[in-house]
Amino acid sequence: MELRYGNAGTETSLSNIFNKKLSQAMAAKTNGELSMEIFAGSLGGEQKLLDSISLGSLDVYNGAYTGTREFNIFYAPGFFRDGVQAKAVIESEIGQKASAMLGERYGARLLGVGRLGGYNLMLRKPITSLSELKGLEIRSANIEGCIEGLRHFGAIPTPIPFNEIYLALQQGSWTAFSPLSAPASRASSMKSPPMWWNRTSASPSTSR
């Protein structure tokens, strides 16, 4: 059996590198009876991938976006002290309720969580204080926790699908964006204009 796995990142994002190795391990453990066909950024943005889960045309989705407030809050900057605390919360009754919501909305369930690094901002120009974010238009994940976190500092967050980030940067239509985790973005093979990294607190990454 070959499961269809979808992610909005590129083939060289850490999520997809990991899942390629996971697929290989699954095949080795089952003598080739179970593996995953990986669709890296080729099936559209996060919402389209989740809709595919609902329709049954996709078996596994990996990403931060769920479109549910139960998960959105987990991605507010500084919400968790570190990855250990995030994992403990996800595995608690709170995480169970959030997972139940995935079942109600998409017919899916939470398989596990992982950490890709701290919460990050990428900017064309360096800043020395978060107060300098005031009035700055920043690409944000379409996740309420991320959006409200940026608004708290006076920024103007504008959601855009993850798979459209680099094209927007190459075209010069954005001067800043929040990729959630630096490692995932650094691993991308797509070239973008020079950016300044500003790393803050931890946030989880979830797989469904």
Salt bridges, closest charged atoms under 4 A:
ASP82 OD2 - ARG81 NE 3.87
GLU91 OE2 - LYS87 NZ 2.57
GLU93 OE2 - LYS97 NZ 3.65
GLU144 OE1 - ARG69 NE 2.80
GLU148 OE2 - ARG151 NH1 2.76
